[in-house]
Amino acid sequence: MPPEKHLLVDGSNVLHAWPETRPLLKRDRDAARAWLVQRLSAIHDTEGWRVTVVFDGRGDELVVEQPGKAATFAVVYTPDALTADDVIEQWIGKSPEPTACVVATGDNAESRTARSLGATVCPPEDLKVWCEQASARQGASVRSLNRANDREWRQ
């Protein structure tokens, strides 16, 4: 069985890198985070990737939320004492197959560390394109299913 593909996203780094999310991030950080998570859901749902979005510091403990019912999609808030980079690096280091990990970040130091641990790095611009393509495939799949259901219903 091939290793599970795992996309680890440095959430704040990506939000600051995407021009369309910067204004939202300044107005409403939670809305910006939700917007990013929604975009990433297409990669999870369409392509079967485990997706973990990591955001910096939110209290004394690590908090893990699941935006849907799937255990393979998580939003993680680090404790104040750790950064998203720290958690991502630990995740890669503990992975049974680090080469199956892809880290989405524009942080040069984090990119070097992730690569040295065996992961692949996806710059924020490439992640944006990936999200758009996955969303387009998801939409095409839904339209195809709708057409098939419509044909079946008419018979």
SEDREN-191351 format. One line per field, with one value per residue (C-alpha): residue number from 1; chain; x, y negated, z. Coordinates in steps of 0.5 Angstrom, whole numbers, plus 500, padded with zeros to 3 digits. Each point is the difference from the previous one (the first is absolute). Example, Ala and Ser with C-alpha at 12.3 -4.5 7.8 and 13.67 -1.06 7.14 Angstrom:
<recs>
seq [1, 2]
mol [A, A]
px [525, 502]
py [509, 493]
pz [516, 498]
</recs>
This chain:
<recs>
seq [1, 2, 3, 4, 5, 6, 7, 8, 9, 10, 11, 12, 13, 14, 15, 16, 17, 18, 19, 20, 21, 22, 23, 24, 25, 26, 27, 28, 29, 30, 31, 32, 33, 34, 35, 36, 37, 38, 39, 40, 41, 42, 43, 44, 45, 46, 47, 48, 49, 50, 51, 52, 53, 54, 55, 56, 57, 58, 59, 60, 61, 62, 63, 64, 65, 66, 67, 68, 69, 70, 71, 72, 73, 74, 75, 76, 77, 78, 79, 80, 81, 82, 83, 84, 85, 86, 87, 88, 89, 90, 91, 92, 93, 94, 95, 96, 97, 98, 99, 100, 101, 102, 103, 104, 105, 106, 107, 108, 109, 110, 111, 112, 113, 114, 115, 116, 117, 118, 119, 120, 121, 122, 123, 124, 125, 126, 127, 128, 129, 130, 131, 132, 133, 134, 135, 136, 137, 138, 139, 140, 141, 142, 143, 144, 145, 146, 147, 148, 149, 150, 151, 152, 153, 154, 155]
mol [A, A, A, A, A, A, A, A, A, A, A, A, A, A, A, A, A, A, A, A, A, A, A, A, A, A, A, A, A, A, A, A, A, A, A, A, A, A, A, A, A, A, A, A, A, A, A, A, A, A, A, A, A, A, A, A, A, A, A, A, A, A, A, A, A, A, A, A, A, A, A, A, A, A, A, A, A, A, A, A, A, A, A, A, A, A, A, A, A, A, A, A, A, A, A, A, A, A, A, A, A, A, A, A, A, A, A, A, A, A, A, A, A, A, A, A, A, A, A, A, A, A, A, A, A, A, A, A, A, A, A, A, A, A, A, A, A, A, A, A, A, A, A, A, A, A, A, A, A, A, A, A, A, A, A]
px [500, 503, 501, 495, 501, 500, 499, 503, 498, 503, 494, 502, 506, 495, 495, 505, 503, 493, 498, 493, 500, 504, 495, 495, 506, 500, 493, 498, 505, 495, 496, 507, 502, 493, 501, 506, 498, 494, 505, 504, 494, 500, 507, 498, 493, 502, 507, 500, 505, 501, 500, 502, 500, 504, 499, 505, 498, 493, 501, 504, 498, 500, 493, 498, 493, 497, 496, 496, 499, 507, 505, 505, 499, 502, 501, 505, 502, 507, 500, 503, 507, 501, 499, 497, 507, 502, 493, 501, 508, 498, 494, 505, 505, 495, 497, 502, 501, 502, 501, 492, 499, 500, 500, 497, 504, 504, 504, 507, 503, 494, 501, 507, 498, 495, 504, 505, 495, 498, 494, 498, 499, 494, 500, 494, 499, 500, 495, 496, 500, 499, 494, 497, 501, 497, 494, 499, 501, 495, 495, 501, 498, 494, 498, 501, 496, 494, 500, 500, 495, 495, 501, 498, 494, 498, 500]
py [500, 493, 495, 495, 494, 494, 493, 495, 493, 494, 497, 493, 500, 502, 494, 495, 502, 500, 493, 502, 502, 494, 495, 505, 502, 493, 500, 506, 506, 505, 499, 500, 507, 503, 497, 504, 506, 500, 499, 506, 505, 501, 503, 504, 502, 501, 503, 504, 496, 500, 492, 497, 492, 498, 493, 496, 500, 500, 501, 505, 507, 502, 500, 504, 499, 504, 496, 506, 507, 503, 501, 499, 492, 496, 493, 499, 494, 501, 498, 493, 503, 504, 497, 503, 501, 504, 505, 501, 502, 505, 503, 501, 503, 505, 502, 507, 497, 493, 500, 501, 493, 494, 493, 494, 494, 494, 500, 501, 503, 504, 503, 501, 504, 504, 502, 502, 505, 503, 496, 496, 493, 496, 493, 496, 498, 507, 502, 495, 503, 507, 498, 497, 506, 505, 495, 500, 508, 500, 496, 504, 506, 498, 497, 507, 504, 495, 501, 508, 499, 496, 505, 506, 496, 499, 507]
pz [500, 498, 506, 501, 497, 505, 499, 505, 500, 503, 501, 502, 495, 494, 502, 500, 493, 497, 497, 501, 507, 503, 501, 503, 504, 503, 501, 503, 501, 501, 494, 496, 503, 498, 493, 500, 503, 495, 494, 503, 500, 493, 500, 506, 497, 492, 501, 506, 504, 507, 502, 506, 501, 505, 503, 505, 508, 503, 507, 505, 496, 493, 497, 495, 496, 494, 496, 497, 502, 497, 505, 494, 500, 506, 502, 505, 505, 503, 508, 501, 501, 493, 493, 494, 498, 506, 499, 493, 501, 505, 496, 494, 505, 503, 494, 498, 493, 499, 493, 500, 503, 496, 504, 497, 503, 497, 506, 497, 507, 501, 493, 501, 506, 497, 494, 505, 503, 494, 498, 494, 500, 496, 500, 501, 493, 498, 506, 497, 493, 503, 504, 494, 495, 506, 501, 492, 500, 506, 496, 494, 504, 503, 493, 497, 506, 499, 493, 501, 505, 496, 494, 505, 503, 493, 498]
</recs>
